[in-house]
Amino acid sequence: MAKPEDVAAVREAVRALDKAVSVLTGHYPESVDARRLQVGCSRVREDLDLLCGAEDAAPEPSAPPDPPPQRMIIADTPYAHDFWMDAEDEGLGRADYRKR
């Protein structure tokens, strides 16, 4: 099993290589070879994760939970007749209550 400091050194080297390749490929944006170099760096990073396990990411601070929704009191009184003017009747279309 690899020593943690060895794995850390390799990860740092991969980060440095990634940064250098990013700078270099900025000069050759349309080059197939530059794209292959980027893919190669990604593959080295993935192979390292497969060999030694994924790098532990620092846990993100969790946001405080949302407060519970406020209860809404709905009056038990009849609604005004105009409230339902543009309502649809069970998917059958607009109910025209004015003609009743």
N, C-alpha and C positions, 0 to 999 in steps of 0.2 A: 504494500500500500504506500502511496506517495505521501511524503511529508507535507503538511499544510503550507509550510513556507515555500516549498518547491512549487506547489500548485499556484500559490499567490504570485510567485515570480513569473511563472508562465502566463498567468492571466494578465499581469501588468505588461508583459512583452506583447501579448496579443492586442491589448488596448493601444499600445504605442504603434504597432504595425497598422492597426485599423485607422488611427489618426493620420499616419504618414500616407497611407494609400488614399484616404479621402482627399488630402491636399494634392497629391499627384494626379488623381483622376479628375480633379477640378480643371486641370490644364488640358485634358483630353476627353471632353464630355461625350463625344460621338464615337469614341474608339471601342471596338469590340474587345481589344486586349485589356483596356482599362476596366471594362465590365467583368471580364474573366478574373482580373486581379481582385476586384471587390467580392466576387462570388467565392474565390479561394479563401479570402480572409474570413468570410462568414462560415465557410466550411471548417476552417481551423477552430474557430470559436465553438461551433456545434460539436466537433469531435472532442474538444477538451471537456465540454459539458457531459458528453456521453461517457468519457473515460473516467472523469473525476467527480461527476455529479454537478448539477447546476449550481451556479454561484448563488449564495444566499443573498436575496435582496433585503435591504433594510425595510422593516415593516412600516407601512405608511400610517401616519397618525389617523385614527378613525375620527370621523365627524361625530359630533354629539347626535344622539337619536332625535328624530323629529318629535315635537310634542304631539300628544294625542289630539285628534281633531276635536274642535269644540262641538258640543251637542247643540243641535238646532231644534228649537221648539216650534212645532207646526200647529197652528191653531186648528181647532176642530169645528170651525165655522164654515158655512158654505162659501164657495168661491163666487166671485162676480161672474155673471153670464158672459161678459166680454172676454173673460180669461181664456175660454175654450174656442174662440172664433176661428183660429187658424189651425186647430188641432186635426190630426188625421185619425180616422176611425178604423183602428185595427188593420192598418195597411191598405184600406180600401180607398184611400184618397181623402181629400179635404172634406170635412163635414161642414156644411153650411147651415149653421143653426139659425140664421136670420130668416130662413124661409119657413120655419116651423110655426 
